[in-house]
Amino acid sequence: MTAIEQTEAARPRGTRLPRRARRNQLLGAAQEVFVAQGYHSAAMDDIAERAGVSKPVLYQHFPGKLELYLALLDQHCESLLQAVRGALASTTDNKLRVAATMDAYFAYVEDEGGAFRLVFESDLTNEPAVRERVDRVSLQCAEAISDVIAEDTGLSKDESMLLAVGLGGVSQVVARYWLSSSSGIPRDTAVQLLTSLAWRGIAGFPLTGGEQQH
């Protein structure tokens, strides 16, 4: 059960939940409010009401709005990183790896909870703690991609990282555009198109040992 589903299940006031379940429920309510209103417009009152709890209960788990936002951001940054790592580990075929990695970003953006907005479209990026987390997950995803590129092509660490940052950046920007546009292009088609574009570039680098990628 997702955090948002737990929020729905526990909406009525007065229900006692185990601490971990309550925390997840509050995070789900906070996600709904932050995604809909943004950080600056959201209030702890709104989050408590959405969760169906009193403000004292909310403050028992999170001392303030920033701490609540950061806990939510940590959760969803980790989800993105694990999705990218999982995609890279899902196959040893490099073209399929590219497709799986692109799809990981599209799936992350498409998730109905809208958590990607907290990571890629936050209205709080001037807050150092938020900026650090967003930059860190972008770097960690790029490092995961870079490791595969370096291992398979023999390119230097710096060269591989440059390509990895490009692939990750293109993936999330195009995925967000796809979601916001009214083109009606199915996700699998969009991923296939972007994979074709990316693969035409990355396949130009020979595999370690000199064999050309196909």
C-alpha distance (Angstrom), angle and dihedral (degrees) to the residues before:
residue distance angle dihedral
M1 . . .
T2 3.81 . .
A3 3.79 123.7 .
I4 3.78 90.9 -106.0
E5 3.81 91.6 49.8
Q6 3.80 88.6 51.3
T7 3.79 88.2 51.9
E8 3.79 90.5 55.7
A9 3.79 92.5 45.9
A10 3.78 93.3 50.0
R11 3.80 99.7 38.4
P12 3.83 98.5 118.5
R13 3.79 114.1 89.8
G14 3.77 121.6 -113.9
T15 3.81 97.9 37.4
R16 3.81 112.2 134.6
L17 3.80 114.0 -140.9
P18 3.80 132.5 -179.5
R19 3.79 110.3 -93.2
R20 3.80 95.3 -106.5
A21 3.80 92.4 47.9
R22 3.80 90.8 48.2
R23 3.80 91.3 49.8
N24 3.80 91.2 51.0
Q25 3.79 90.4 47.4
L26 3.81 91.3 51.7
L27 3.80 90.9 48.2
G28 3.80 89.4 52.2
A29 3.81 91.5 51.4
A30 3.80 91.0 46.4
Q31 3.79 90.9 50.9
E32 3.79 91.3 54.2
V33 3.80 91.8 50.1
F34 3.81 97.9 42.3
V35 3.81 93.1 46.6
A36 3.80 92.1 48.3
Q37 3.80 98.9 40.8
G38 3.79 108.2 18.3
Y39 3.78 124.1 -123.4
H40 3.79 98.8 -75.8
S41 3.79 96.4 49.4
A42 3.80 95.1 43.1
A43 3.80 119.2 93.9
M44 3.77 131.0 -162.2
D45 3.80 86.7 -122.5
D46 3.81 89.0 60.3
I47 3.79 91.9 49.9
A48 3.79 94.0 47.3
E49 3.79 90.6 49.1
R50 3.81 92.1 47.8
A51 3.80 89.9 50.8
G52 3.80 92.7 45.7
V53 3.81 93.6 -123.5
S54 3.78 136.1 113.9
K55 3.80 120.4 -100.2
P56 3.83 91.8 -111.7
V57 3.81 88.8 59.1
L58 3.80 90.1 50.8
Y59 3.80 91.6 49.4
Q60 3.79 91.0 49.9
H61 3.80 87.3 67.9
F62 3.81 102.3 31.1
P63 3.82 123.2 27.4
G64 3.79 93.3 -152.4
K65 3.78 147.7 -6.6
L66 3.80 94.3 -91.2
E67 3.80 92.8 52.5
L68 3.79 89.5 50.3
Y69 3.79 91.7 49.2
L70 3.81 92.1 48.5
A71 3.80 92.3 49.8
L72 3.79 89.1 52.7
L73 3.79 91.9 45.7
D74 3.82 91.3 50.6
Q75 3.80 89.9 52.2
H76 3.78 95.0 51.4
C77 3.80 96.4 40.3
E78 3.79 87.4 55.9
S79 3.82 90.5 48.8
L80 3.80 90.9 54.5
L81 3.79 93.1 47.2
Q82 3.80 92.7 49.6
A83 3.81 91.0 47.8
V84 3.81 91.7 53.3
R85 3.79 93.2 45.3
G86 3.79 90.6 47.7
A87 3.80 91.4 51.0
L88 3.81 92.1 51.2
A89 3.80 91.4 49.0
S90 3.80 94.6 45.9
T91 3.81 95.5 85.2
T92 3.80 143.1 4.7
D93 3.81 92.0 -139.2
N94 3.79 104.3 102.7
K95 3.80 96.9 -150.4
L96 3.80 89.9 51.4
R97 3.81 88.5 47.1
V98 3.78 90.3 56.7
A99 3.81 90.8 48.6
A100 3.81 92.9 47.0
T101 3.80 91.8 49.0
M102 3.80 92.4 48.8
D103 3.79 89.6 48.4
A104 3.81 91.0 50.5
Y105 3.80 89.2 61.2
F106 3.81 92.5 44.9
A107 3.81 91.8 49.3
Y108 3.80 90.8 48.2
V109 3.80 91.9 51.6
E110 3.80 93.2 43.3
D111 3.82 94.4 53.7
E112 3.80 106.7 122.6
G113 3.79 92.8 -130.2
G114 3.82 90.3 70.0
A115 3.82 92.9 -138.3
F116 3.80 90.6 148.7
R117 3.80 87.8 74.1
L118 3.80 89.4 65.8
V119 3.80 90.8 53.4
F120 3.81 104.0 35.4
E121 3.82 103.6 21.6
S122 3.79 104.8 31.8
D123 3.79 118.2 154.0
L124 3.80 88.6 -150.3
T125 3.80 102.4 64.8
N126 3.81 90.1 120.8
E127 3.81 86.9 69.1
P128 3.83 106.4 93.1
A129 3.82 94.5 -141.9
V130 3.81 90.8 53.8
R131 3.79 94.5 43.7
E132 3.79 90.8 49.7
R133 3.81 92.5 53.2
V134 3.80 94.3 46.4
D135 3.80 92.5 47.1
R136 3.81 91.2 45.7
V137 3.80 96.0 53.6
S138 3.82 91.0 46.0
L139 3.81 88.6 51.6
Q140 3.82 93.5 45.7
C141 3.81 92.2 50.5
A142 3.80 90.3 48.1
E143 3.81 90.9 48.8
A144 3.80 91.1 52.6
I145 3.82 90.7 51.3
S146 3.81 91.5 42.5
D147 3.80 92.9 54.8
V148 3.81 90.5 58.1
I149 3.81 93.2 45.9
A150 3.80 92.7 49.3
E151 3.79 93.1 46.7
D152 3.79 94.6 49.4
T153 3.81 101.2 37.8
G154 3.78 105.3 30.1
L155 3.81 90.6 -128.5
S156 3.79 116.3 150.7
K157 3.78 121.2 -93.0
D158 3.79 92.0 -106.2
E159 3.80 93.5 47.4
S160 3.79 92.5 47.8
M161 3.79 91.4 48.1
L162 3.80 91.5 51.9
L163 3.81 90.8 53.9
A164 3.81 91.6 44.2
V165 3.80 93.4 52.7
G166 3.80 87.9 50.9
L167 3.80 93.9 50.3
G168 3.79 93.6 46.7
G169 3.78 93.5 45.0
V170 3.78 93.9 48.7
S171 3.80 91.0 47.5
Q172 3.79 96.7 54.6
V173 3.82 95.7 39.5
V174 3.80 93.5 49.8
A175 3.81 92.2 42.8
R176 3.81 90.5 53.9
Y177 3.80 91.4 46.9
W178 3.81 90.3 49.2
L179 3.79 91.6 52.0
S180 3.81 94.3 48.2
S181 3.80 96.7 43.2
S182 3.79 125.6 86.2
S183 3.80 94.3 -138.0
G184 3.79 94.6 118.2
I185 3.80 91.9 -140.5
P186 3.83 108.8 156.4
R187 3.79 115.4 -118.1
D188 3.80 94.6 -115.8
T189 3.81 90.6 51.7
A190 3.79 92.0 48.4
V191 3.80 90.9 49.6
Q192 3.80 91.1 48.2
L193 3.81 91.8 51.2
L194 3.79 93.2 48.8
T195 3.81 91.7 44.3
S196 3.82 90.3 53.3
L197 3.79 90.2 52.1
A198 3.80 94.2 47.1
W199 3.80 94.7 42.0
R200 3.80 92.7 54.3
G201 3.79 86.6 62.3
I202 3.80 103.1 37.4
A203 3.79 94.0 43.1
G204 3.80 88.7 62.7
F205 3.79 89.1 74.0
P206 3.81 110.1 83.2
L207 3.77 121.2 -125.4
T208 3.78 117.6 -105.8
G209 3.79 105.0 -76.4
G210 3.80 94.1 38.4
E211 3.81 101.3 -83.4
Q212 3.82 113.5 141.5
Q213 3.81 116.6 -123.6
H214 3.80 117.8 -120.7
